[in-house]
């Protein structure tokens, strides 16, 4: 279901997905992923007081202070529950915090990253395949399994070994295993488990995942995403 046909509700959860035009890579090197990660956090807030380009010129210490201040004083557009950045597509599990929050957040993220990508690689035009797709996640069971689906993407795409899911650094799983993050909102998922270790076991439980996959196909948007 294309994102533009879906009415996003405040405090509701959604699985958001988009891919590169013609399935082309949107991340090629480490700096590309780092830029996307920066965009993910920076555009969480409804009214950042400076442009991202200026923010990048700050020292690491000043960046951390700036983001801390933003978390305390600024309204969030969305909560990021989980995400993964794959070579040619992206997945997000988001909770909308304000009206139109998801649409604004995804627009800012995609437009900003596209400007970076086109400048770096001396190209023009879109890099994402049109309007992002989104599906409403209606139950806690769906929320848990969509989070696992997102975190399993690097494994099923053979980017990391099955026994080392946390070795893929361009997803939220490493933060989940730490148990907390100022950037992410892990608690809706982690509160359902005894500890981060039991959530990790939930992630790598391939047999159980295979059994549950058919129950949430309508939430996964696109069965050829991997």
QUIKAWO-V485779 format. One record per pair of residues at least 12 apart in sequence whose ideal C-beta (glycine too) atoms are under 8 Angstrom apart, sorted by sequence separation. I is the first residue (numbers start at 1). J is the second residue. If there is no record, write none. Layout:
{{I & J} {I & J}}
This chain:
{{80 & 92} {81 & 93} {114 & 126} {172 & 184} {3 & 16} {39 & 52} {42 & 55} {80 & 93} {81 & 94} {114 & 127} {152 & 165} {155 & 168} {176 & 189} {38 & 52} {80 & 94} {81 & 95} {92 & 106} {113 & 127} {114 & 128} {151 & 165} {154 & 168} {172 & 186} {176 & 190} {79 & 94} {78 & 94} {79 & 95} {154 & 170} {179 & 195} {78 & 95} {154 & 171} {179 & 196} {38 & 56} {78 & 96} {79 & 97} {110 & 128} {153 & 171} {178 & 196} {77 & 96} {78 & 97} {177 & 196} {77 & 97} {151 & 171} {176 & 196} {177 & 197} {76 & 97} {77 & 98} {150 & 171} {151 & 172} {48 & 70} {75 & 97} {76 & 98} {110 & 132} {150 & 172} {151 & 173} {177 & 199} {75 & 98} {78 & 101} {176 & 199} {177 & 200} {77 & 101} {78 & 102} {176 & 200} {42 & 67} {45 & 70} {76 & 101} {77 & 102} {151 & 176} {41 & 67} {48 & 74} {106 & 132} {47 & 74} {77 & 104} {78 & 105} {173 & 200} {46 & 74} {47 & 75} {77 & 105} {45 & 74} {46 & 75} {45 & 75} {46 & 76} {173 & 203} {45 & 76} {46 & 77} {44 & 76} {45 & 77} {102 & 134} {44 & 77} {43 & 77} {44 & 78} {166 & 200} {165 & 200} {44 & 80} {165 & 203} {165 & 204} {40 & 80} {163 & 204} {147 & 189} {162 & 204} {40 & 83} {93 & 137} {162 & 206} {143 & 188} {144 & 189} {143 & 189} {37 & 85} {144 & 192} {36 & 85} {155 & 204} {93 & 143} {152 & 203} {33 & 85} {46 & 98} {140 & 192} {151 & 203} {93 & 146} {36 & 90} {93 & 147} {148 & 202} {46 & 101} {148 & 203} {93 & 150} {152 & 209} {27 & 85} {46 & 104} {91 & 149} {92 & 150} {144 & 202} {27 & 86} {28 & 87} {91 & 150} {27 & 87} {52 & 112} {149 & 209} {26 & 87} {27 & 88} {44 & 105} {148 & 209} {25 & 87} {26 & 88} {43 & 105} {81 & 143} {91 & 153} {25 & 88} {26 & 89} {24 & 88} {26 & 90} {82 & 146} {145 & 209} {149 & 213} {23 & 88} {43 & 108} {82 & 147} {23 & 89} {43 & 109} {81 & 147} {84 & 150} {83 & 150} {84 & 151} {86 & 153} {145 & 212} {149 & 216} {13 & 81} {20 & 88} {82 & 150} {86 & 154} {145 & 213} {19 & 88} {20 & 89} {39 & 108} {40 & 109} {43 & 112} {82 & 151} {84 & 153} {157 & 226} {19 & 89} {39 & 109} {84 & 154} {145 & 215} {146 & 216} {156 & 226} {18 & 89} {19 & 90} {86 & 157} {145 & 216} {149 & 220} {17 & 89} {18 & 90} {87 & 159} {153 & 225} {17 & 90} {36 & 109} {39 & 112} {86 & 159} {146 & 219} {153 & 226} {17 & 91} {39 & 113} {141 & 215} {142 & 216} {145 & 219} {146 & 220} {16 & 91} {17 & 92} {15 & 91} {16 & 92} {15 & 92} {16 & 93} {36 & 113} {39 & 116} {142 & 219} {15 & 93} {16 & 94} {35 & 113} {14 & 93} {13 & 93} {14 & 94} {13 & 94} {14 & 95} {35 & 116} {13 & 95} {14 & 96} {137 & 219} {12 & 95} {135 & 218} {11 & 95} {12 & 96} {84 & 168} {86 & 170} {135 & 219} {11 & 96} {32 & 117} {85 & 170} {135 & 220} {10 & 96} {11 & 97} {16 & 102} {84 & 170} {85 & 171} {135 & 221} {9 & 96} {10 & 97} {26 & 113} {84 & 171} {134 & 221} {8 & 96} {10 & 98} {14 & 102} {18 & 106} {32 & 120} {83 & 171} {84 & 172} {133 & 221} {10 & 99} {82 & 171} {83 & 172} {84 & 173} {133 & 222} {16 & 106} {82 & 172} {95 & 185} {10 & 101} {26 & 117} {81 & 172} {82 & 173} {8 & 100} {18 & 110} {80 & 172} {8 & 101} {95 & 188} {8 & 102} {82 & 176} {8 & 103} {3 & 102} {3 & 103} {26 & 127} {26 & 128} {82 & 184} {3 & 106} {24 & 127} {80 & 183} {81 & 184} {21 & 125} {80 & 184} {81 & 185} {21 & 126} {80 & 185} {81 & 186} {21 & 127} {23 & 129} {79 & 185} {20 & 127} {21 & 128} {22 & 129} {81 & 188} {82 & 189} {20 & 128} {21 & 129} {81 & 189} {19 & 128} {20 & 129} {18 & 128} {19 & 129} {18 & 129} {71 & 182} {18 & 130} {18 & 132} {68 & 182} {17 & 132} {18 & 133} {67 & 182} {16 & 132} {17 & 133} {16 & 133} {17 & 134} {16 & 134} {15 & 134} {14 & 134} {15 & 135} {14 & 135} {14 & 136} {15 & 137} {13 & 136} {14 & 137} {12 & 136} {13 & 137} {12 & 137} {8 & 134} {4 & 131} {9 & 136} {2 & 130} {3 & 131} {6 & 134} {2 & 131} {3 & 132} {6 & 135} {3 & 133} {6 & 136} {13 & 143} {2 & 133} {3 & 134} {15 & 146} {1 & 133} {1 & 134} {37 & 170} {1 & 135} {36 & 170} {91 & 225} {15 & 150} {89 & 225} {33 & 170} {41 & 183} {27 & 170} {40 & 183} {13 & 188} {15 & 219} {17 & 221} {15 & 220} {17 & 222} {15 & 221} {19 & 225} {17 & 225} {1 & 221}}
